[in-house]
């Protein structure tokens, strides 16, 4: 028997929903040019310590990459070393070969060499990748870590920086490549946390649209190449305190940046020793926010979008290298197909947060790792040269239940967790943080200039087939 899809429909005061944006990309040639007005040119990048990166984006590199400790050993490991603690911390380190794929997984374990409760001070990692940690040299605690390696965060307790280790790679062109990594362990409310910190970044300088930019390239995860589109990449204009940009995708090579009146995309070599800037010279189209049949005057959009050819960009008004400064009712953007990424829309009296839908019915889809879901996203915002794309929120929204899943089964008396998201099923985007802007008043009844946001999270009632009410409560659009 065919199962019915579990959807719940309802109306939101005002109206609802989505928005859009666009941006396209760039083609690449190979010739070098040094004129800042050129379509493409290349700069050299030098390796520096990540702990010497400027304070405004140092944490982007020295914060580290999460590697979650576990209580149980991994069955893939043939042998662990003799341990002295009764609570070893086990983990794995995936090494990425490209955007999607893990080339190998290195396992690790952390021990208390002085015995239980004496402090975690020994780190074993399977560097030779033979699944035997007993033959690997242990890493010990650094007595004097580099300045900036120890993070001053209130939630970080018992922070420990271990000695670094080197991962060696053989690239396709028979050239060697390596990455130095420092494990950092701390405890948050009694729970262990580990981050792996690549200790070097690449730095260079571009002159674009009359402005000088310091360029920083680093690792978003432990990987054997620095040309992956998700590698960390930042443009820092010393004359603009708003850089580096913070909109979604802005801190990676996958981003396309608006600089002056032009759009630029960047790429790097495998070793990160060179970075190329390419100016977009293609067609443009228009994205418009429409009111449809509603009597709304105040419309605007600001945020980021992602294209079907895997590039992110900022959308809105007054776009600079720092991102969109203002909401815009319409935007001129490079042609292409897009989905909204992390966006805010002002739609008459409503404030709407939008993101791509990374859920399917009864199953959460990958947001970033370990497998990207780019190919599963719907790129329903079509920006074309000959006609504008008007987003007027005419699609009827649906509530998609992501928990419980279709395959889950429950025992009598067992508690059931119910989670749902509000989506536009045509554009396949999530509607989040839905609020209504309300006027505020002084005690004497006079209207204030400012407004406040009142959540429109709905009250949900769950009933049996016979109408008996099982549960009810407010379900936020998160």
Secondary structure as the mmCIF struct_conf table of DSSP 4:
data_model
#
loop_
_struct_conf.conf_type_id
_struct_conf.id
_struct_conf.beg_label_comp_id
_struct_conf.beg_label_asym_id
_struct_conf.beg_label_seq_id
_struct_conf.end_label_comp_id
_struct_conf.end_label_asym_id
_struct_conf.end_label_seq_id
HELX_LH_PP_P HELX_LH_PP_P1 UNK A 2 UNK A 5
STRN STRN1 UNK A 7 UNK A 8
BEND BEND1 UNK A 13 UNK A 14
TURN_TY1_P TURN_TY1_P1 UNK A 36 UNK A 37
BEND BEND2 UNK A 38 UNK A 39
STRN STRN2 UNK A 40 UNK A 44
STRN STRN3 UNK A 46 UNK A 49
HELX_RH_3T_P HELX_RH_3T_P1 UNK A 50 UNK A 52
BEND BEND3 UNK A 53 UNK A 53
TURN_TY1_P TURN_TY1_P2 UNK A 55 UNK A 58
HELX_RH_AL_P HELX_RH_AL_P1 UNK A 59 UNK A 62
BEND BEND4 UNK A 63 UNK A 63
STRN STRN4 UNK A 65 UNK A 66
STRN STRN5 UNK A 70 UNK A 70
BEND BEND5 UNK A 71 UNK A 72
TURN_TY1_P TURN_TY1_P3 UNK A 75 UNK A 76
BEND BEND6 UNK A 78 UNK A 78
STRN STRN6 UNK A 79 UNK A 79
HELX_LH_PP_P HELX_LH_PP_P2 UNK A 80 UNK A 82
BEND BEND7 UNK A 86 UNK A 87
STRN STRN7 UNK A 89 UNK A 96
BEND BEND8 UNK A 97 UNK A 100
STRN STRN8 UNK A 102 UNK A 111
TURN_TY1_P TURN_TY1_P4 UNK A 113 UNK A 114
TURN_TY1_P TURN_TY1_P5 UNK A 116 UNK A 117
BEND BEND9 UNK A 118 UNK A 118
STRN STRN9 UNK A 122 UNK A 125
TURN_TY1_P TURN_TY1_P6 UNK A 127 UNK A 128
BEND BEND10 UNK A 130 UNK A 131
STRN STRN10 UNK A 132 UNK A 132
HELX_RH_3T_P HELX_RH_3T_P2 UNK A 133 UNK A 135
BEND BEND11 UNK A 136 UNK A 136
HELX_LH_PP_P HELX_LH_PP_P3 UNK A 137 UNK A 138
STRN STRN11 UNK A 139 UNK A 140
STRN STRN12 UNK A 141 UNK A 141
BEND BEND12 UNK A 143 UNK A 144
HELX_LH_PP_P HELX_LH_PP_P4 UNK A 145 UNK A 146
TURN_TY1_P TURN_TY1_P7 UNK A 147 UNK A 149
BEND BEND13 UNK A 150 UNK A 150
TURN_TY1_P TURN_TY1_P8 UNK A 154 UNK A 155
STRN STRN13 UNK A 157 UNK A 170
TURN_TY1_P TURN_TY1_P9 UNK A 172 UNK A 173
BEND BEND14 UNK A 174 UNK A 174
STRN STRN14 UNK A 176 UNK A 188
TURN_TY1_P TURN_TY1_P10 UNK A 189 UNK A 190
STRN STRN15 UNK A 191 UNK A 198
STRN STRN16 UNK A 200 UNK A 208
TURN_TY1_P TURN_TY1_P11 UNK A 209 UNK A 210
STRN STRN17 UNK A 211 UNK A 218
BEND BEND15 UNK A 220 UNK A 222
STRN STRN18 UNK A 223 UNK A 223
BEND BEND16 UNK A 224 UNK A 224
BEND BEND17 UNK A 226 UNK A 226
TURN_TY1_P TURN_TY1_P12 UNK A 229 UNK A 230
BEND BEND18 UNK A 231 UNK A 231
STRN STRN19 UNK A 232 UNK A 237
TURN_TY1_P TURN_TY1_P13 UNK A 238 UNK A 239
TURN_TY1_P TURN_TY1_P14 UNK A 241 UNK A 242
HELX_LH_PP_P HELX_LH_PP_P5 UNK A 243 UNK A 243
BEND BEND19 UNK A 244 UNK A 244
HELX_LH_PP_P HELX_LH_PP_P6 UNK A 245 UNK A 245
BEND BEND20 UNK A 247 UNK A 247
TURN_TY1_P TURN_TY1_P15 UNK A 248 UNK A 251
STRN STRN20 UNK A 252 UNK A 252
TURN_TY1_P TURN_TY1_P16 UNK A 253 UNK A 254
STRN STRN21 UNK A 255 UNK A 255
STRN STRN22 UNK A 256 UNK A 259
TURN_TY1_P TURN_TY1_P17 UNK A 260 UNK A 261
STRN STRN23 UNK A 262 UNK A 268
TURN_TY1_P TURN_TY1_P18 UNK A 270 UNK A 271
BEND BEND21 UNK A 272 UNK A 273
STRN STRN24 UNK A 274 UNK A 279
BEND BEND22 UNK A 282 UNK A 282
STRN STRN25 UNK A 284 UNK A 289
TURN_TY1_P TURN_TY1_P19 UNK A 292 UNK A 293
BEND BEND23 UNK A 294 UNK A 294
STRN STRN26 UNK A 299 UNK A 307
TURN_TY1_P TURN_TY1_P20 UNK A 308 UNK A 309
BEND BEND24 UNK A 310 UNK A 310
STRN STRN27 UNK A 312 UNK A 315
BEND BEND25 UNK A 316 UNK A 316
STRN STRN28 UNK A 317 UNK A 320
TURN_TY1_P TURN_TY1_P21 UNK A 321 UNK A 322
STRN STRN29 UNK A 323 UNK A 326
STRN STRN30 UNK A 328 UNK A 328
BEND BEND26 UNK A 329 UNK A 329
STRN STRN31 UNK A 330 UNK A 334
BEND BEND27 UNK A 335 UNK A 335
STRN STRN32 UNK A 336 UNK A 347
TURN_TY1_P TURN_TY1_P22 UNK A 348 UNK A 349
STRN STRN33 UNK A 350 UNK A 356
STRN STRN34 UNK A 359 UNK A 360
TURN_TY1_P TURN_TY1_P23 UNK A 361 UNK A 362
STRN STRN35 UNK A 363 UNK A 364
HELX_LH_PP_P HELX_LH_PP_P7 UNK A 365 UNK A 366
BEND BEND28 UNK A 367 UNK A 371
HELX_RH_3T_P HELX_RH_3T_P3 UNK A 374 UNK A 376
BEND BEND29 UNK A 377 UNK A 377
STRN STRN36 UNK A 381 UNK A 383
BEND BEND30 UNK A 385 UNK A 387
STRN STRN37 UNK A 389 UNK A 391
BEND BEND31 UNK A 395 UNK A 395
HELX_LH_PP_P HELX_LH_PP_P8 UNK A 396 UNK A 396
STRN STRN38 UNK A 397 UNK A 403
BEND BEND32 UNK A 404 UNK A 404
TURN_TY1_P TURN_TY1_P24 UNK A 406 UNK A 407
TURN_TY1_P TURN_TY1_P25 UNK A 412 UNK A 413
STRN STRN39 UNK A 419 UNK A 424
TURN_TY1_P TURN_TY1_P26 UNK A 425 UNK A 428
STRN STRN40 UNK A 429 UNK A 441
TURN_TY1_P TURN_TY1_P27 UNK A 443 UNK A 444
BEND BEND33 UNK A 445 UNK A 445
HELX_LH_PP_P HELX_LH_PP_P9 UNK A 446 UNK A 446
STRN STRN41 UNK A 447 UNK A 455
HELX_LH_PP_P HELX_LH_PP_P10 UNK A 457 UNK A 457
STRN STRN42 UNK A 458 UNK A 463
TURN_TY1_P TURN_TY1_P28 UNK A 465 UNK A 466
BEND BEND34 UNK A 467 UNK A 467
STRN STRN43 UNK A 469 UNK A 475
#
